């Protein structure tokens, strides 16, 4: 009897053990479905519909939601404003991504040297701008850009130097990029610096015994070994660039040079909440998400192919 009971109890335990992981995953799965999968599905559904107005559009039943098929996608892809917004974002990203990652890599390499002083304070000081909300950072820089209140313009005037308008024309791209670089360099630096600290010290010692200088160690050992971290930060930076919204939206009241459709996400917001056409906005959002996915997937494939090619060498 005792052996039989033990076998019965033993058979009951594996079921509970196997079901436990699913119980732990259930809250995350519910949250994922409610706040991620469901909104995406609803956006797809909206993008395939439109509002049809009957008669004068007055009275009950005068406005009806009907099937539109791919009409909203056709309109989004042929919209010149979306094309201009995409070009502006590409120009913005051409400044932000290389400058931000270059500074992040430089700061990480400097902090990883043996002779650096106040390493903890320097790391915190570089990372601190990332902790400031993007809207507040954009407001702070926006008032520094305004000619009437900017101390930079005052100093340039006192020195008799030209006072450029940083919120108009070509300098506008540099001004917006400066906000992103100032806020995002610290995060990318921490990612790269963490990867540098994980490299075994014996690798550096062997390189020094072979006569390698600190610059050669940085270029030939450190940078190649943190390449996965560089790829990761590059993907994050590209995605964030394609989704830029806060900085131009915050600076728009300060200048007439930023239209309501300056970036693709601003156009989505303008169509949905200012134009009242959530169907066209949903189609534009889906197109933007698909473009981001395709671009990220293509960059990942290129990065993996180069990594495999180097590994075969």
Residue, then its C-alpha position, 0 to 999 in steps of 0.5 A: x500500500x505504501x509503495x502504491x501511494x508513493x507512485x500515485x503521489x509521484x505521478x501527480x507532481x510532474x503535472x504541477x511542476x510542468x504547469x507552473x511555468x505557464x502560470x508564471x507566464x500567464x500575467x505577461x501573456x495577458x498584458x502582451x495581448x491587451x496592450x500590444x497584440x490587441x492594439x496592433x490588431x485594431x490598428x490593422x482593422x482600422x486601416x482597412x476601413x473608412x467612413x462613408x458619408x451619405x447625403x449631407x452627413x446629418x442624422x442617424x446613419x448618415x456616416x457609416x464605417x465601410x470596407x476600404x481594402x487597400x485604399x488607405x495604404x495606397x493613399x499613404x504610399x502616394x502621399x507626398x507629405x509622408x515622403x518628405x517626412x521620411x526624407x527629413x528623418x533620414x537626414x536627421x538620422x544621418x547626423x544623429x546615429x554616427x555622431x551619437x555612437x561615435x561619442x558613446x564608443x569614444x567615452x566608453x574607451x576613455x573610461x576603460x583606460x587604466x589612467x582615467x580618474x573619477x571613473x564613477x563620477x564621469x560615467x554618471x555625468x555622461x549617463x545623466x542626460x539620458x535620465x532627463x525626460x525628452x520633452x523637458x530636454x527639448x524645452x531646455x534646448x529650445x529656449x537656449x536656441x531662441x535668439x531673444x533669450x539664448x545666452x549663446x546669441x548674447x555672447x556671439x553678439x558681444x563678440x561681434x560674431x554672426x548669430x545664426x538662427x538655430x531653429x530655421x533652415x539647415x541649422x534646424x537639423x543640427x539643433x534637433x540632432x543635438x538634443x537626441x545626441x545629448x540625451x542618448x549618448x549616455x545610454x549607448x556608452x553604458x552598453x558599450x562600456x559594460x561589454x568592454x569590462x567583460x573582456x578578460x584582462x589576460x587579453x590586454x596583458x598578452x597584447x602588451x607583451x607583444x608590444x601593442x600600444x593603447x591605441x592599437x589595443x583599442x582599435x584591434x582588440x576592444x572595438x572588434x570584441x564589442x562589435x555585438x554591442x555596437x550592432x545592438x546600439x546601432x539598431x536601437x538608434x535607427x529605430x529611435x530615429x525612425x520614431x522621432x516625435x517628441x523633439x520636433x513636436x516640442x520645438x514646433x511652437x517656438x518656430x515656424x520652420x517645423x510643420x505638423x508633418x515634419x516626421x512620419x509619426x507627427x503625420x500620424x498624429x496630425x491625421x488622427x487627432x487634428x484631421x480626425x481620420x484615424x483610418x488613414x493614420x492607422x494605415x500610415x502607422x502600419x506602413x511605418x512599422x513595416x518599413x522599420x521591421x524590414x530595415x531592421x531585418x535587413x541590417x541584422x542580416x547584413x551584420x550577421x553575414x559580416x560576422x560569419x565572414x570574419x569568423x570564417x577567416 
